[in-house]
Amino acid sequence: MIYVFKTSVETKSQVEKLKPHINTVLPTEKWSFDLEDCDKILRIDSDENIVLRITALLTIHKFHCEELE
């Protein structure tokens, strides 16, 4: 399943800082940011429900993150 999140991540350097943390929480999932999109989209391909884990992770790192439906 593809999960799509609106985030406040704005730069590639912010993505690079988050990368090891996301990979730790979601070690086998494929994920990517679309910083060109006005909603700074984070897409995650996962068989598990990862909504709470990823929103908590980004919140800890002072970013807004909400799932889009």
C-alpha positions in Angstrom: 0.0 0.0 0.0 1.2 3.5 -0.8 0.9 6.0 2.1 1.0 9.7 1.3 1.8 12.4 3.8 1.8 16.2 3.7 4.9 17.4 5.5 6.8 20.6 6.4 10.1 19.2 5.2 11.4 21.7 2.7 15.0 21.0 1.8 17.2 18.2 0.6 19.4 18.7 3.7 16.4 18.2 5.9 15.7 15.0 4.0 19.3 13.9 4.5 19.1 14.5 8.2 15.8 12.5 8.5 17.0 9.6 6.2 18.8 7.5 8.8 15.9 7.9 11.3 13.3 6.9 8.7 15.5 4.0 7.6 15.7 2.8 11.2 12.0 3.0 11.8 11.1 1.6 8.3 14.1 -0.6 7.3 12.5 -2.4 4.4 10.0 0.1 3.0 10.6 2.3 0.0 10.0 6.0 0.6 10.6 9.3 -1.1 9.9 13.0 -0.6 8.6 15.2 -3.4 9.8 18.7 -2.4 8.6 20.2 -5.6 5.0 19.6 -4.5 3.3 22.4 -2.6 2.5 19.8 0.2 6.1 18.5 0.4 4.8 15.0 -0.1 6.3 11.9 1.6 5.3 8.7 -0.1 5.9 5.3 1.6 5.3 1.9 0.1 4.6 -0.5 3.0 2.6 -3.6 3.6 2.2 -2.5 7.3 0.2 0.4 8.7 3.1 2.9 9.3 1.0 6.1 9.9 1.6 6.4 13.6 5.3 5.5 13.4 6.1 8.0 10.7 4.0 10.9 12.1 5.6 10.4 15.5 9.1 10.3 14.0 8.6 13.5 12.1 7.0 15.2 15.0 10.0 14.3 17.2 12.2 16.0 14.7 10.0 19.1 14.7 8.3 18.6 11.4 4.6 18.6 10.6 3.3 15.4 9.1 -0.2 14.3 8.3 -1.6 11.5 6.2 -3.5 12.5 3.0 -6.5 10.5 2.1 
